[in-house]
Amino acid sequence: MAELNSLEELGAATGTEAPVEETAPVHVRKVDSLGRAYATGKRKDAVARVWIKPGSGKITVNGRDFPVYFARPVLQMVVQQPIVATSREGQFDIIATVTGGGLSGQAGAVRHGISKALTYFEPGLRPVLKKGGFLTRDSRVVERKKYGRAKARRSFQFSKR
């Protein structure tokens, strides 16, 4: 058999072509005419619509300051996690509208929305947010109630007589 010096020659000799290398997806900046990035965040039954724009770091949720809306410090920390992870404190004004679910789910939805909006505004932040797990939608939801049961898994109390 003839001596082969490259993969192309090997492909030509066997009748197949060299594999085409696929490039990684290029993430581009997505900003509207007002200079804002928009994203939707979800968690449990809560859905958050989030807009970010350069500013002083003010966060507004449903028309209220976020410490007023999310009174518990744990929920405030959850909302600020993507901003702290990317070292962007005080650089973006964030406006969010949240519907559905409870406060914990709403805080998670706002966090998810802020993370996605940050990647649309600055695609270079994507690796940091991805590594922190902020871009993954937490798909855990409440299990549905089954018939013949008190709740999803709880049975009615057994009575011998």
KAZIVEN-V197381 format. One record per backbone hydrogen bond with DSSP energy under -0.5 kcal/mol. NH is the residue of the N-H (numbers start at 0). CO is the residue of the C=O. If there is no record, write none. Layout:
nh=NH co=CO
nh=NH co=CO
This chain:
nh=9 co=5
nh=10 co=6
nh=11 co=7
nh=12 co=8
nh=13 co=9
nh=14 co=10
nh=15 co=10
nh=26 co=24
nh=27 co=25
nh=29 co=119
nh=30 co=28
nh=31 co=35
nh=34 co=31
nh=36 co=51
nh=38 co=49
nh=40 co=47
nh=42 co=45
nh=43 co=137
nh=45 co=42
nh=46 co=98
nh=47 co=40
nh=48 co=96
nh=49 co=38
nh=49 co=47
nh=50 co=94
nh=51 co=36
nh=52 co=92
nh=54 co=90
nh=59 co=57
nh=59 co=93
nh=60 co=63
nh=61 co=95
nh=63 co=60
nh=65 co=58
nh=67 co=64
nh=68 co=64
nh=69 co=65
nh=70 co=68
nh=75 co=71
nh=76 co=72
nh=77 co=73
nh=78 co=74
nh=79 co=75
nh=80 co=76
nh=80 co=77
nh=83 co=79
nh=84 co=80
nh=85 co=81
nh=86 co=83
nh=87 co=82
nh=90 co=87
nh=91 co=87
nh=92 co=52
nh=93 co=57
nh=94 co=50
nh=95 co=59
nh=96 co=48
nh=98 co=46
nh=105 co=101
nh=106 co=102
nh=107 co=103
nh=108 co=104
nh=109 co=105
nh=110 co=106
nh=111 co=107
nh=112 co=108
nh=113 co=109
nh=114 co=110
nh=115 co=111
nh=116 co=112
nh=117 co=113
nh=118 co=114
nh=119 co=115
nh=120 co=116
nh=121 co=117
nh=124 co=121
nh=125 co=122
nh=128 co=124
nh=129 co=125
nh=130 co=126
nh=131 co=127
nh=132 co=128
nh=132 co=129
nh=133 co=128
nh=134 co=128
nh=137 co=135
nh=138 co=136
nh=145 co=150
nh=148 co=145
nh=149 co=153
nh=150 co=153
